[in-house]
Amino acid sequence: MTGQADRIMETTIDGFVRDISARYGDVLSSRHEELEGIPQTPESILPRLEYLQRSHPSARDITLGIGFCRLALHEPRASEAFEFLSSVTLSPLARFFLLITRMRFGAHDRAFAELRALLRETAVIFPDIAFSLFSAVAEANRCSAWCAMLPDGRLVAGLPDHAARNLVLSHDGKERPADLALLTHPPGYQVWEISNFILPAHLPRIDILQEGRGLLGSGIDSRTVWAFEGFIEGTAEGLSGWCRYPNNPGAADQIHVRAAQDDHMLFDATVGQPDDELLLPEKPRTDFVIPWQDLLGARTPAVKVTDRFGRAFYGSPLDPLAGGRYARTQAEWVATLFPSAHPTAVRPSFNQPFPTLYTPRFTVPEAAAPTIPARQVAVIIPVYRGYEVTRTCITLVLQHRGPNERVVIVNDCSPDERITAFLDTLAGLDGVTVLTNARNGGFTFSANRGLRAVERDEDAILLNSDTLPPPHWIAALRRTVYRAPDIGTATPLSNAATIFSYPNANGQNPVPAYEEVVETAERIAACENDALIDVPTAHGYCMYIRADCLHQTGLLREDVFAQGYGEENDFSRRAAALGWRHVVCLQTFVGHAEGQSFSAVRNDLIRRNLATLNGLHPGYDRMVQVWQARDPLRPFRRNLDLSRLRHAIAGRPVVALLTHDRQGGVQRFVTERAGENLAAGHVPLILSPHRSGNGDTGWTIIPFLPEDYPNITAPRKGTELRTLLLDLGCDRIEIHSYIGAGIRDVHWVSRSGIDYVVYLHDYSWFCPRITLVSHNNLYCGEPARDVCQRCIADLGSLNSDDAPLELLRDLSDDLFRRAGAIIASCQDVADRYRRHIDAPITLAQWEPPVPTRPATFLPKAPDEIRRILLIGAIGIEKGYNILLALARHVADHDLPLRFVIIGYTCDDPRLLATGVVEITGRYGEHELAALIRRHPCDWGFLPAIWPETWSYILTEFWRQNVPVITFDIGAPAARVRATGTGLTVPLHLPIASLATVLLTPWLLRIQ
């Protein structure tokens, strides 16, 4: 860094960062009670913020606070927080402080590139600091000058002292000299306003040149700087909505409301208070309500709502009082039907006496061999954003179209020049029509423009521009529609299409690669399923519309559904009222990226338009919910999963791993066993119990394969599971747990005739409380059976099973005797089982051996802090009460002990309140080693109070060469004794004595 830039960072920027960190710490403390009562310094607040981030991973304000604290502490990892925020949201603030971080740690080249993008894409924030920062970056990279846009649209340029001021302003293909007025004078630079510039409403690209070369930041993309998001709807109080300029935090939000018919201005005002120094990860939405009296009251007509540059809010245009007029008409009609003795009501021009809770339908039987006409089909594709997906979609449609199929593309005034250029290359192709809207009208407007181009005897397909159609997709849809004369629309399955989604019916599926789309479509076609499944609505992502249905029903309602969401549902219900059916096409599959054009307001549009939809078609929600609960597509999805699975198995042997419905070490072991089986050439199927919403019980069968097969289930009772497993080639079952299914059902599985083995992960096979922990949350000592009965009577079972103790042990004993093998992790577990169930037990470690070395507890000075490491999720059985008592004892006696928990507990606040415990929060397995290194400790502690059957945590201590202290019970103690990697201490050691052990373990003999 040059001397001038270095002085700027030290004298101006560093103080600013410290001030911002302190201010933001106060902001966070007012929002998060976990930050109350701790010193508001970066050193104190940072560990607690990192803890909160793990429990609130989506809280962007916490991530921002972490970045501020690290930057104030001169930690290079500050960049991680700002980089993350910049990647997940539009955050000029995060980008600004990322720039500071780059400069603080000498990444001048990255700072230069990022500043260039920042100046082109965002308005200036913190101008007093920003001008000095921009100058420091320019100075460090030997760049003479920079330019930027202020929040109000003015342009500024920063020039070194004594530099020439001969700047040229260029936009819309025209150049002119820039008139300069001095704005401010930071050290070594002068910042000039370009006074002869007014930002045009069409928001052009702007270049500022000096001697023919662009300044740093030249090429300002004013459309991006002034990127706009807004939503509007009518409410009882008035026009309600929100708006913001996400890349311009200091911009005032100006709203124009005009009459839709004659463009007369009804409202023009600024809402909210702009603030270019707002400390938030992203600019918040400015919520507003424009009261009806500020418009034309009850006479308010249909309106269009725009920002200052004429860009429409999502939801505009709208007729905000149409519902009131409709309600008034209904009231007038009822008044004429049941008049008083002196009626004054005037009969309205129309009536709807009862809500359309359903539409009676009398299905026309499908023909035995339906005739499929060779009708022309128009594929209509509205286009706005998403260049790559749009190009791919249109290319595929053109590639797979037939001689009777043409394409109508509607460019909804796309702001992406690449899209416009691409569409220009298609305009002259045979069978391709490109229509361009003069303004952005939204999806529904554009779809209608395309539908108006449909001929009288021409069917139509409404297709989103973010879809991936496979070969023969149009033919498949056409065949489905012409299966019966009353079918009006057909919609194919997709990865993301609400009720048409596959494989997960909830639509939570990744966007497939095109090869996967083609493969799935071929697999569906190969099923040759001839079922006709009616649906309450078509889906507009890919909707084939029969010509007669379209012309009888009319177009989509652009007056009500504005830019989209719900328009096809309204069309479908109107068509149904006229006698048309809507069905699923079970002959193809179309990929869908979903949400390319208006993801920022998606939830608001769905909420508003769903309410409107239910107003127009009362009972619509209930109708869809009933259909979803019945789920007539479930058998098809299941059969399709099985077809794909059989293809994937390809003759390999299959092994089933039966497990419980909970999280923890058992699930980790089952996953690892599945991986081992897969590596050995077997196809693993993980069986777990489930209970549906209506109370039905069953097995969920998840193949341990890269592909997703979420629809394979079998009932808990009967022989269907056995039949399915044998059909798939299963020759072995591993039983890992009965919890969730119940001992009776797992015992039934064991009698299926398929060889099986049992793995012992806990003591649930003879102890309904699973962990041998009884009264006072202490190890029970494995007493006689009558004492066990009293324990269960007093405390209840924890195994989700109502089987009495006698029946549990009898069925377990029978299941064990017939097993091919019973496998335990160590001798301690085997010995405990032999006291209760008579069966041979084989020993096998749960994990591959880990290199270990004898424990060394290095002596510490009496007043030197000892940092004790604990890992994982610490509940009651894992020793929470002991840990809490220890922490309080340490705090009360001011002992030099501190506890670091990498993980979380069943009650973090009580531990944190002691002031001697640090908790990182939840972590991923891939993070554990790095977290241990980041929180260096002296030795580890395993406080579990039950005889654990293994301990992945102990293995992790070994991997990190951390000596361990644990209680003398269960597999961990046996493993520590066998390897000499730590100390074992009596389970019921008094807290004061336990604290002494943790303080001076080097005084005790290593075991």
Secondary structure, 3 states (H helix, E strand, C coil): CCHHHHHHHHHHHHHHHHHHHHHHHHHHHHHCHHHCCCCCCHHHHHHHHHHHHHHCCCCHHHHHHHHHHHHHCCCCCHHHHHHHHHHHCCCHHHHHHHHHHHHHCCCHHHHHHHHHHHHHHCCCCCHHHHHHHHHHHHHHCCCCCEEEECCCCCEEEEEECCCCCCEEEEECCEEEECCEEEEECCCCEEEEEECCCCCCCCCCEEEEEECCEECECCCEEHHHHCCCEEEEEECCCEEEEEEECCCCCCCCEEEEEEECCCCCEEEEEEECCCCCCCCCCCCCCEEEEEEHHHCCHHHCCCEEEECCCCCECECCCECCCHHHHHHHHHHHHHHHHCCCCCCCCCCCCCCCCCCCCCCCCCCCCCCCCCCCCCCCEEEEEEECCCHHHHHHHHHHHHHHCCCCEEEEEEECCCCCHHHHHHHHHHCCCCCEEEEECCCCCCHHHHHHHHHCCCCCCCEEEEECCCEECCCCHHHHHHHHHCCCCCEEEEEEEECCCHHHECCCCCCCCCCCCHHHHHHHHHHHHHHCCCCCCECCCCCCCEEEECHHHHHHHCCCCHHHHCCCCCHHHHHHHHHHHCCCEEEEEEEEECEECCCCCCHHHHHHHHHHHHHHHHHHCCCHHHHHHHHHHHCCCHHHHHHHHHHHHHHHHCCCCEEEEECCCCCCHHHHHHHHHHHHHHHCCCEEEEEEEEECCCCCEEEEEEECCCCCCCCCEEECCCCHHHHHHHHCCEEEEEECCCCCCCHHHHHHHHCCCCCEEEECCCCCCCCCCCCCECHHHCECCCCCHHHHHHHHHHHCCCCCCCCCHHHHHHHHHHHHHHCCCEEECCHHHHHHHHCCCCCCCEECCCCCCCCCCCCCCCCCCCCCCEEEEEEEEECCCCCHHHHHHHHHHHHHCCCCEEEEEEEEECCHHHHHCCCCEEECCCCCHHHHHHHHHHCCCCEEEECCCCCCCCCHHHHHHHHCCCCEEEECCHHHHHHHHHHCCEEEECCCCCHHHHHHHHHCHHHCCCC
